[in-house]
Amino acid sequence: MNFLKELTEDELTGVAFKNMNLKKNIIRLLDIQEKATISDLGKEFNVSAPKITSIINELIEEGMVMDYGKIESTGGRRANLFGLANDSGYFVGVEVKKYSVSLGLIDFKKNLIRVEDNSSFVLENTKESLLSLITIIKDFIDRINISRDKILSIGINLTGRINYATGYSFSYYHFDEDPLSKIIERELGIKTYLDNDSRAMAFGEFCIGVVKSEKNVLFINLDYGIGIGIMIEGQLYYGKSGFSGEFGHIPFFDNEIICHCGKKGCLETEASGQALIKKFQEKRKAGFGSILPTAGKKIEEITLEDIVMACNQDDVLAIECIAEIGEKLGKAIAMLINIFNPELVILGGLLSTTKDYIRFPIKSTLNKYSLSLVSNDTQLKISKLGARAGVNGACLLVRNKLLSTNLGGSSN
């Protein structure tokens, strides 16, 4: 069986299972080291040279591995170096936002070779919205002009509660008995995985973003809602059922504001992008000056994107409202730091693109409420990948899942 087809098989046993795991292990090693010899691989996996040679030849024949020529040597017979082939397979990442969808494509060596940002879309828990999402993904795959059998899998990020292991979504598109991942997979004809948007963004930052050597990291996704991705000892933390990171639904405030989750007093009711919109609109109606709304818009139509744009254009009202939100967020993040004692906290999502306008009030409040002994070693940084953290993370997560030595297993 071809390796690319084996990757999507749910059940392999015996020799086929051992060979698949050895192939995956070789690919994972080449992914880290870039190139290796037959001798290197044999020593690493305690497998005979003839067996490694046979597996490498199969991978070359299947287009997964390339012979990069002879290694430099001062004497003796020179060995051949083997490495991954860029075009052996591709992975699609889909970032579903409240009012748009972004899509990306990486090759087998993790190079992001195509991105389409902010395709028009409205996220609603309706069959029409799901159909629209599937159509957007189909059209993207048609445009990239790559054979479908070369697209190994698709990763889709959704906000809310996602069971990544089963493929069920419990916040959106949960009107069918089958897992959402399987429903989309049937429509697209390509292996499909779901994950929470904040976790995917955290993974993108961890792999190719602002994270350097840190292993214990919190990624705070500041958008219309609030979520976190948790990295512990270099691994994504999912929790028992895959629902970790519901930071926005901590009962943080003693108020009567009903959150969209149905509870009162959630952090999101006063410290999210949605709360920021409400605060900004109320102040505009009370007579506070601003460049918003722009021509052709009413105050009620102001979006989070509008407020972020205004802030970055030095609009005083937008800056003041974001500072108020930042202070409330800082107090909540201080709680996380006291609990997790992380090496790094990353601010991501749409609100993070205001940079120091959100970071400074958060940092100031952190200094006030976190235990200095705990927080002294915690860095606070803005996402390096910005709006593309989710797309990169989605691509990298499904690549990681597909090449996991546990067939059909988690990304851990």
URKAUR-V798987 format. One record per backbone hydrogen bond with DSSP energy under -0.5 kcal/mol. CO is the residue of the C=O (numbers start at 0). NH is the residue of the N-H. If there is no record, write none. Layout:
# URKAUR-V798987
co = <CO;CO>
nh = <NH;NH>
This chain:
# URKAUR-V798987
co = <1;2;3;4;5;12;12;13;14;15;16;17;18;19;20;21;22;23;24;25;26;27;28;29;32;33;35;36;37;38;39;40;41;41;47;48;49;50;51;52;53;54;55;56;57;58;58;59;63;65;65;68;78;80;81;82;84;85;85;88;89;89;90;91;92;93;93;94;94;97;98;99;100;101;102;103;104;104;105;106;110;110;113;115;118;121;123;125;126;127;128;129;130;131;132;133;134;135;136;137;138;139;140;140;141;146;147;149;149;152;153;154;155;156;157;159;160;160;161;162;162;166;166;167;178;179;180;181;182;183;184;184;190;192;194;195;196;197;198;199;200;201;202;203;204;204;214;214;215;215;216;217;217;218;218;219;219;220;220;221;222;223;224;225;226;228;228;229;229;230;231;234;235;237;238;242;244;244;245;246;247;249;249;252;255;256;256;258;262;264;264;265;266;266;267;271;272;273;274;275;276;277;278;279;280;281;282;283;293;297;298;302;303;304;305;306;307;308;309;309;310;313;314;315;316;317;318;319;320;321;322;323;324;325;326;327;328;329;330;331;332;333;334;335;336;342;343;344;345;345;346;347;348;349;350;351;353;354;354;355;357;358;359;360;361;362;363;364;365;370;370;371;373;374;376;378;380;384;385;387;388;389;390;391;392;393;394;395;396;397;398;400;404;405>
nh = <5;6;7;7;8;15;16;17;18;19;20;21;22;23;24;25;26;27;28;29;30;31;32;33;34;83;81;40;41;42;43;44;45;46;51;52;53;54;55;56;57;58;59;60;61;63;64;62;84;67;82;80;70;67;35;65;87;88;107;107;151;152;105;154;103;95;156;96;101;122;120;96;118;94;115;92;112;113;90;109;106;112;104;102;100;123;125;129;130;131;132;133;134;135;136;137;138;139;140;141;142;143;144;145;144;149;150;89;151;91;192;93;194;95;196;161;169;170;163;166;167;179;180;162;182;183;184;185;186;187;188;189;153;155;157;199;200;201;202;203;204;205;206;207;208;210;216;233;342;343;230;219;345;220;228;221;347;222;226;350;272;273;222;247;220;218;230;231;236;216;234;231;237;243;241;245;227;246;248;249;267;251;266;254;257;258;264;261;258;251;252;268;269;270;271;275;276;277;278;279;280;281;282;283;284;285;287;286;296;300;301;306;307;308;309;310;311;312;312;314;313;315;318;319;320;321;322;323;324;325;326;327;328;329;330;331;332;333;334;335;336;337;338;339;340;378;217;380;219;347;382;221;351;352;353;354;356;357;358;359;361;362;363;364;365;366;367;368;369;373;374;375;376;377;378;344;346;387;388;391;392;393;394;395;396;397;398;399;400;401;402;403;406;408>
